[in-house]
Each structure stands twice: as C-alpha cells, then as structure tokens.
C-alpha cells in the first residue's frame, strides 16, 4: 500500500555536487533522462512518500573531489526490504541482468557487473566488475546473519551471462564503447598527455576547395 503511492528519489550530480529530489511517478521522464548517463547522475537515496528510507548509496566520486585519480570508487548501498518496502526478491533481481558499468582494467572500460559470492577473487580476465550481497534479517532490533545473497545455484547462470557479455565487449578492443569517454577515464592524466602530443602535431587545413568548386562524385544515370 505504501509503495503504491510511488517513491521519492534523490538524484546526485557527481560533477557539481548537487542533489535533486524527484518523485515517482510524476518525475519519471526526468529520472530516466538523468540515469541515461550514470557517469554524472546517480541515485543517492530512495524514500517512501511517508519519508521512510528505502535505499541509501555511497555516490561520491573520488577523482571528482580531488581533481585527479586518487583511488578506486567502490560504492556500497543499503536497501530495506519486506513489509512497507520492496520484497527481497525484487531488490535481488536487479542484478539478474548484468548491466554494463564503468570499471574493468584501469577502471576505464564499460563491462557487465557480475554478482559473485562473498570473498570471491577479482578475475585477472580483464578484471570484470563484481558485486557482492550481504543479506541480514532484523530480530528484536538486532541484525542477524549475514546470508550470502549471490551464493545460490541460479547466480552461476547469471555469472555465465556476465562472462559472455564481458568477452563480447572486450572483443571491441580499445574503441568506444568498450573504452570510456575521456571525461570518465580514471587515468585521464596519461591519456591527456598522449593527446597533447597529437594536438601539437595538428596543422590547419589549407587550400580546401569551396563547396561549389568540388566535383560531384555521383551522377544520375537518367
């Protein structure tokens, strides 16, 4: 009944350090437009219309704060489930489709997010982005658990899907969209140094024929 009213979503602009409070369903087009570009706009928190917190995420970008690469952005989030909140299965099913996220080798590629068991090693096969889930229960005001949310057999199949998507994306080589756009590169200093060399070799284009002087390469056979 509570969720039937919709929810309030705080969207953060990680470049400007600002937050907008938006409402589902009234602001649905605005929310979708913002989340098209998760490199800049991200979900900070979600509340019921009655003000009860549903989800809270760590959303700061270290390289945006420092101005240069200073460490990994490994976000966490806490979500409340059951009763007046989404079902546990609804929260977990978000990860059943390995969406492409920024990460991977040097944190500079688009790769699928693979749900893994607790304490899984990061693969040396391109370092596929991974996520773990700790599931707690509340009993008499105390947390019990945790249960490994991604340890059941069905997630093995999801991991296989993520692996196939990862290999398909990396077969693209260094060409975008496999590689992030320059503004999203974690090691942007190295990229910018290389591009400075390219820019130093650039020369103005001269002696270009005017449009009306160019010979058309196509002639109508009729």
Secondary structure, DSSP 4 states (H G I P E B T S, - for coil): --GGG-EEEEEEETTTTEEEEEEETTTHHHHHHHHT-TTTEEEEEEEETTS-EEEEE----HHHHHSS--S-----EEE--STTS--HHHHHGGGGS--EEEESGGG-EEEE-EE--TTPPPPSSTT--EE--EEEEEETTEEEEEEETT-STHHHHHHHHHHHHHHHHHTTTTSTTSBPPGGG-TTHHHHHHHHHHHHHH-----SPPPGGGSPPS-----
